[in-house]
Amino acid sequence: YKHLLTALNLEQPSDVPLQTGLRLAGEYGSALRVVSAVRSALLVPKGFFQAEMVDKDELLEEARQALRSRVEYAGPKHLDYDVLVGNPSEVIASSAQRRGSDLIVMGAHPRSRSEMIFGTTATNVLRLARHVDIYACHRADPYAPVKRVLVAVDGSSLTPHVLFEIEHLVNTNLTAEPSEVRIVCVAKDRKPGPVADAFYRFVAASGLASESHQVVTGAVVPCLEEQVAAFDADLLVVGAGNHFGLTWYVASTSNRVLHEAACDVLVIRPDD
């Protein structure tokens, strides 16, 4: 990763996404940009006869000052940062793609029932920012080293891409201590012969053949929860295809673990 974008929610007190972005930037020698989004509707409150009651420029400047103070408190004083105006998920995704970001770091919380239908900001950034990977922060200590990485694949054509990206990330990390990697293929079918064959073939062809790897069967998300707990993973890595419609909100495994995992989550997107 060479160009990171961290999305910080000024309405939340947590600076974990910012601190995680700083850690990742240090690990990979990456450029880091920090953004926060302000909804357009908040800048145009109206009174009687549609008269403006607040100064839009003043509110924007307050948001910039709030972001500036948090950036300067947590990191280098010359860090690139900006306040974006518009729908948060749309402006974050478009900013990442316009500036050539290859990773978006952001927070993700457990979803309410309505958010399972309409999506969270993280859901919609994942949907809109095609070809950009997403890192969701869940660990309480973002500066703690990532010692155990659990890579979850399904034996599909996306598997080689995920394995290649993880191999590359492990080899290009500038920190002294390498992470322990475990690769798990989750097969829904109780007779996972074809899936298992494809998985073992993909692993053998990758540079991760010496890492621990296995095939498990069952419902995907519960299996991943068990594997994360058993491995005591610091990071869960999954791939995500370019789905459309309601599948992003109700049926996407990557979207579910993005919000529900007990560790940080890295969602790897395909290049095409």
N, C-alpha and C positions, 0 to 999 in steps of 0.2 A: 504494500500500500504506500503510495507516494503523496496522495492528496486526500486528506481526511477532512470531513465536515462534521462538526459536533452541533447538534440541535439542542439548545437549552431552553427550558420552559421557565420564564421569569415568574410565573405564578406559583411555582413550586420552590421550596427552599433548598432542595437537594442540588449539589453541584457534582454528583457522581458522574453524569455523562461528560462533563467538562474534564474532570480528573481522569476519567478513563481515556478520553481523547488525548490528553497530554501524555499519559503512559504509553499508549500505542504509537504516538508520534515519536517518542523517545526510542521505543523498541525498533522501529523501522526507519528512523531518520526521515520522517515524513513532514510535509508542510501541513499545518492545521489551521482551519478557519472555523470560527464559532459564530453561529447565527441564532437568533431568536425571532419568532414570528408573532406579529400583532395583527389580530383580525381587523379587517377594514371597518366592520360595523362598530367596533369600539371607538373609532376615531370620528364618528359622525352622529353623536347623540343629538336628538332634536327636541325642541320645546314647542310652544305654541306657534302656529303659523310656520312650522318647519325652520324656525330660527336656530342657528347653531349656538350651543350652550358652552362649548369648550373650544380651545384653540388646538387644532390638529397638530400643528408643528410643535406646540409645547408638550403635548402628550408623547409625541414621537421622541422628542429630546429627553424626556424623563425616562422613557424605555431605554434609550441608548446609554444614558448615564447609569441606569441600573445594571445593564449588561456590562458596561465598562468596569464598574466597581467589582463585579463578580469575577470578571476575567483577570483583572489586575491582582485581586486577592489570591486567586488560585494558580496563576501561571505567569509567564513572561509578560512584561509590560508592553511589548511590541507585537503581541499576538493579533492576528487579523480577525476582526469581528464586525458584525453588522446586524441591524434590525430589519427584518423583512415585513412587508405589509401585504396581507391577504389571507386566504385560507391556509392554515399552517402546513398541512400535508402537501398542498400544491406548491407553495412557494419554497418549501424545503427541498422537495424533489426536483423542481425546475432549477433551483440554484445549484444543486449538486451536479446535475447533468450539464448545465450551462458552463460551469467552471471545471468540468472534467474530474470531479471527485470520484474516487473509486471505493470509498467506504463512508457510510453515514453512521455516526455514533449517537444514540439517543436513549432515553428512558422508555420503559414499557411496563404498564401496570396490569394487574388482573382485570379482566373485562367484566363490565356489568352486562345484564341481559340485553339491554338496548345496544351496547357496543358490540355484542356478538353479531347483531344484525347490520348495524350501520358502520361499524368499525371504529377504531381509535385512530389517533394521529399516526401511530406506528404502523397500524394496519394499512392505512392509505399511502403512507410513504413507501412501504414495501410493494404495494400494488403499482404505484406511479413511477417510482425511480428504477426503471428497468435497466439492467446491466450494472447496477450499483449495489454492492453488498451492504448489508445492514448489521450493525452490532448493537444489541439490546443489553442494557446494563441492569443487572440484578444483584450483584455482590455488594455487600456492605462496605468492603474495603477495596476500592478500585485500584489501589497501588500495590496490592498483594500480587506476587508473581503467579502467573497461570502455570501451575505445575502439571495438571492433568487435563487433557483435551479428549473429549469423546466425540467421535465423528460418526454421524448416523446417515446411512444411505439406504437405498431400496433396490439396488441391482439394476436400475433403469439406465437409460443412455446418459443421464445426468451424473451418474456415479463417477466416471473417469474425470470429469471436470472438477468435481468436489475433491477427489483424491489428489489431483494435480495441484489445485490451489493450496490445500493443506500442506503438501510436501514443500511447495515453494515458500509458504509462510514460515514453516519450521526452519527451513534452511537460511532464510534471509533475516530472521530475528537477530538483532544485534546484542541481545542480553546474553550473559554468560551461561546461564543454566537452561538446557533444553527441556522441553515439556515431554511428559510421557503421553503417548498417543494410543488410544484404543479405538478400533473401527468396528462398528456394529451394523449389520444389515438386518433390517426388520422386515420380515415377510408375513403378510396377512394370511397366506395359505398355510394350512397345517402340513402340507407336502410341498416344501419350498424348493424342490429339485432344480427347476430351470433358473429360479431367482438366485439360488445358492451357487449354481455353476457359473452364472454370469458374474456374480460378486467376486468369487475367488479368482476368476480369470482377470477381472479388472484390478484386483489387489496385486496379483502376481506381476502384472504389467506396469505397475506403478513403482515409485521409489519407497513405498511404505510396506513392502512385503514382510519386512522383519518385525513390524509392529504387531501387537496383539490384535487379532480380528476374529469375528465369529458371526454366525447367523442365528437370530432368535425369531420366534414366531409369536403372533398375537396381535392385539390392537396396538396401533403404532404409538400413540401418545402414552398410554400406560406402560408399555415396554420401555420407552425412552425415560420415563420417570424412574422406573426401577433401575435402569442402567446408570443413570446419573447418580442416584443414591448409592448404588453398590460400588461405583468407581470413585465416588466423592469428587466428581468432575468440577473443575473451575470454569470450563467453557464447553458448551455443546455446539457442534457445528452441523448444520443441515443445509441441503440444497433446496431451491425453490424454482419451479418452472414459471412460465408466463401464463398463468391461468386468468380467466376473465369471469365477470359476473359474481354471483353469490358464492362461488367456490372459494374466493378469497376470504370471505367473512365466516362461513360456517363449516367448510370442509377442508381448508388448507392446513396441513400439518405444520408447515413452517410458521403460519400465522398463530396457531395455538401455542406452540412452544415458545414463540417470541414473547408471549405474555405470561405464560404459566410456568416456565422452567425455574428450577431452584438454583440455577447458576447463570452466568452470562451466556448469551446466545449469539452466534455468528451465522447469518443466513447468506449463503453464497448464491449469486444469481448467474445464469448462463450468459455467455457473450452474444448469443444470437437467439 
